[in-house]
């Protein structure tokens, strides 16, 4: 029972953050296009967000450990709320700032929350390490459902609120506030080991270069992520001329992704016992 309460507290703080993140995906290209920007300018805005995520991702783990994981989760909520509100502007530089903040927020989203949970699970509550996969399995299931729902909600609010494609970004703000407030009030603070940034990056680079398999895995992952980011930019201009509802299409993509993940888990852990190459 104590573990289930702790698990529930983590999910109640993390799931609204994930919901807000998914809501910002379906209609971003359409929103920027409605502001009158050319496709090349939209590509530049996308690139600002991706570059911000990459640059900050190199040091986000170290900064999260120093600042405090709970504070970093609350900071994520503030950064992404500012990013969503800046989408109301038609100024190109304001939208650049919005994408940069979104990139910073994404780095925190996928480092601070899970780091906080693992530390609390092992160090504070002293639960068995074997129970961690149960939490992340539930998280993956909920995250898939949220991704599918986000596309449907984005389509509904864009049409129903008469605000157009900016509506999902405004709807995301209350979810971000809920996540930040819940984490700030109910979670304990924890910190990681304080290490110089240069030393930590150097250790990581040496570890990467010393094992060819790790280097190869990193290169393959980088190529896969590159394909996904190109797809994230191109799918809207490809489908939009055919009149396909973008939110519905987004839900279809995420549903297919969730189904693929479920089939993979079943293939690896089920009777087939497939082994990934």
N, C-alpha and C positions, 0 to 999 in steps of 0.2 A: 504493500500500500504506500509506503513512503517513496519508493521509486516511482510509482505511477503518479503520485502528486508532483514530484520533481519533474518528471517527464512532461506532464500536462502544463506546468508553469513555463517550461522551455518552449513548447509548441505554441502556447498562447502569446508569447512574445515574438516568436520567429515567423509564424505563419502570416500574420498581417503584413509583415515586411516583405515576404515573398509575394503576397497578393498584389501589393503596391508595385513591386518590380514588374510583374507580369502585365499589369494594366497599362504600363507605359510602352509596351511593345507593338500592339496591333496597328495603331493608327499614327505612328510617329512620322512616317514618310508622307502620308496624306496631309497631316497637319502642316509640315514644312512646305509642302507643295501649295497648300491653300494660302500660305503667306506670300506667295508669288516668287519664291526662289527657284532658280534653275536647278536642273538635276546635278550639275557640277557643284553648285553651292551646297546642295543637300548632301552630296558625297563628302564635301569638306567638313560639314557639321558632324556627320557620322564618324568621320576619321578623328575629329577632336575628341569625341567620347571614347573611341577605342584606344587612342594614344594615351589619354588620361588614365584609363584603366590599366594599361600595360605599365606606364611609368610609375604610378603609385603602387601597383601590385608588387613591384620589386622590393618595396620597403614597408608595405602595409603590415606584414606580420610583426616586424620589429616595432613599428610605431604603436600598434595595438597592444603589444606586451608592455610597453612603457606607459602609455596613457591610461591603460586599464580597459579590460574587455567590455565591461558594462558601459563605461563612458563612450567607448567606440561604437557600441550599438545605438546609443542615444544620439551620438554625432551623425551616424548614418541617417537616422530619421530626419534630422535637421537639414543635412546637405541635400537629400533627395526631395524634401518638401520645397526647399528653395529652388531646386532644379525644375520641379513641376510648375511652380508659380511663374517662373521666368518664361515658360512656354506661352504665357499670355501675351508676351511682347512680340512685336513685329521687327524689332531691331536685330540685325544680324549678329552684332557683338554680344547682345544679351543672350541670344540663342547659343552662341559659342560658349558663354559662361555656363549656360544650362547644361550643355553636353559635358563640359569639363567636370561640373559638380556631379553629374550622373555617373561619370566614370569613377570618380573618387568614391561615391557611395557604393557602387558595385563591388569595388575592392574590399570595402568594409563588410558588405553584406555576406561575402563568401569567405571571410576570414574571422571576423570578430565573434559572430554568433556561435559558430561551431567550436571555436577555441574556448569560449566561455563555458559551453556545455561540457566539454571533455574535462576541463580542469575541475569544475564543480562535481561532476560525476565521480571522478577518481580521487581527488584530493579532499574535497569538503565532505561529501557524503560517504565516501569509501565504498561505493557500490562496486560489484565485480565488473571487470573490463568486458566480460562476455555479454553483458547486457547492453553495451553501447550500440551494436548493430540493430537491436530491437527498436531503439529510438530513431535511428536513421532510416530504417525500413519504413516506419510509420511516416516519417517526414517525407520520404520519396513518394509514398502513396498520396499524401495530402498535397504535395507540391504538384504532382501531375494533375490532380483534380482542379487545383487552383488555376493552373495554366489554361486548361480547357475552359473553365468558367470565365477567366479574364477576357478571352476573345468575345464570348457572348455578351458579357456585361459591357465591354467597350462599344460593341455595335449598338446595344440597346440605349446606352446613355448618350451616345453621339447623335442618335436619331431622336430620342425621347426628350432630352433636355434642350434641344434646339441650339446647342452651343457648338455643334460640329465636332471635329476630331480633337479639339482641346478638352472635351468633357472627361475622357478617361483619366487625364492627368490631374484634373481637379478632384475626381472621385478618389484617386490614389492618396491624396493628402490626408484625409481622416484615417486611413489605414496606417500610414506612416506615423501619425500622431499617436494612435492607439499602441503601436509597437513601442515607440520611444517612452511613452508614459508608463506602460506596463513594465517594461524592463527597468526603468528608473526607479519605480516604487517597490518592485517585488524581487529583484535580483540582487544578490550580493556582488561586490566588486572582487575581481581577482586579476592578478598580473602574471606576466611571464618573466623569464630570465632577461635581465638587462644586459645586452651585448652591443658593442660598437657596430654600427651599420656596415662599415667596410669589412670588418672581420667576419661578420655573419654572411655577407655576400660572397666573400672570398672562400669561406668553407663550403658554401653551396656550389660554387663554380668548380672547386677542386673535386668535390664529390661527384659532380656531373661528368667531368672529364675523365675521372679515374675508372668509371664503369661504362664500357661501350653500350651495354644494354640500356642503361638509364638515358644516355645521350640519344640513342636511336628512338626510344620511347618518347622523349621530349620532342624530337623532330617530327615524328608521326602525329603526335598530339597537336603540334603547332600547325601542321598542314590541315588537319581535320578542323581545327578552330578557324583557320583562314577561310575554308570552304563555307563554314556555317555563317561567318560574318559577311561574306559576299552574298550568300543566299538571303540573309536578313535585310540587305540593302536592295536586292533586285526583285524580290517576290512581289512587292506592291506595284511597281510600274509595269510588271508583266501581267498581273491579274486585273488591275484596275480598269483598263480599257474594255474588258469583257463584262463589266458590270457585276462582278462577283463581290458580295459583301466581304470586306476585308476581315472584320472580326470573326465571321464564321470560318473563313479560310484559315485564320490563325488558330482557331480552336481545333480545326481538322489536323493541322500540322502538329500541334502539341499532343493531341490524342494519339496520333500515329507514333510520335516519339515515346509516349508513355507505354503504348502497347509493345513497342520494340524492346524497351527496357524490361518489361515484365516477361517477355518471351526469352530474353537473354538470361534473366535470373532463373527462370524455370529450366532452361536448357542446361545451365551450369550446375544447379543444385538438385534437379529432379532426377528421374530415372536415366535419362540420356547421358548425364555426366559429361557434357561437352567441355572441352578445354579450349579457351581462347588461345590463338597462336601468338 
